[in-house]
Amino acid sequence: MDALTASLALLRLEGLGPGSYWQLVERFGSAFAALQQPPHTLTRKLPDRARTQLAEFQRTGLESELGQWAQAERQRCAEACIYLLHCDDDNYPALLKEIHRPPPVLYISGNPATLTLPQIAVVGARRASRAGLDNARDFSADLAAAGFAITSGLALGVDAAAHRGALKGAGKTVAVLGTGVDRIYPLRNGVLAEEILAADGAIVSELPLGSAPEAGNFPRRNRIISGLSLGILLVEAAVRSGSLITARLALEQNREVFAIPGSIHNPMSRGCHHMIKHGAHLVETSGDIVEQLGGLLSGMAQQPGLFEALPASTEEIPPHHRRLILALGGDPRSIEQLAEDTGGETGDLMASLLHLELEGLVEQLPGGYQLTGDGARTLGALADH
């Protein structure tokens, strides 16, 4: 029995997770050796059903429930063109192998070679602001165009924007799931998953085919996102969030952590500010990330970045819209504050804000308005003039 089949069989034991798997492998030397041990010598935490499964495997080998499931799983993957990668395989991602107790087996849909590219994880809030989504998309597009693969979790919000940005930059992107690779979650990102595969990217999971989106799967998923990557970019995050957990895991894994600062009035900026206080690098452009990583892809510094692109002509912006953009500045502002700052009437301001919102320069928040990423670049162009 090869190492992959033995690992699949051992992981199939009732009540056994990656932590218990590694305890057994570290104690007995291999998954196959662990499967040969008398049930009472393994751990008292194993449920009765696991002991029954193990005893049957030792009697009948591949004809047992565990053996048959492992073989059937390999067959299902082969038929669906899903690549199974064992942690002892030479092609297993080197950075991921360095983390504490990495996934014993990876399921990969798409191009496995994508996992050998230098990766940067981009994570953040599911309910991110328009500015946060713009930043996730534009940073990812810039980094992907430079040769980094963009890794994220295919969730709504920042994750999806990061994947789309990588595709926009004609680069590769890796989606790490908290479900089986054959069960895309959330469903509304199904088309995005197809686009990732069509662009020679990869969808990855450590979970068996058909695994459902259970809450406990996602913290496990997060350690893979950070473990695959040279560094992680935190775009927007609340102080208590899965994205912040991923950033903390990255620090524990000795990865570089980058965070985009935001308004002190935006709750989604507090997670980024928290990480900056605790060792994350404050970044304003994608070039900051490359510089901190030691110029791994130094050619990027010579090419124009998306963040250097300014509106074609600020002369086309009417004076009353200019005043409004300058008044919005970097922080969310209420309609009352904008009226006071610009001297405009509320009705006229509402009409102007609606126009700027349709142009993609402004977004509405509870209690006010703020500039989007494109709006912030327009503000920079106006300030320069």
Beta strands, then each sheet from edge to edge (+ up, - down):
strand 1: 82-86
strand 2: 105-110
strand 3: 119-123
strand 4: 149-152
strand 5: 173-176
strand 6: 202-205
strand 7: 231-234
strand 8: 256-259
strand 9: 281-282
strand 10: 362-365
strand 11: 368-371
sheet 1: 1+ 2- 6+ 5+ 4+ 3+ 7+ 8+ 9+
sheet 2: 10+ 11-
end
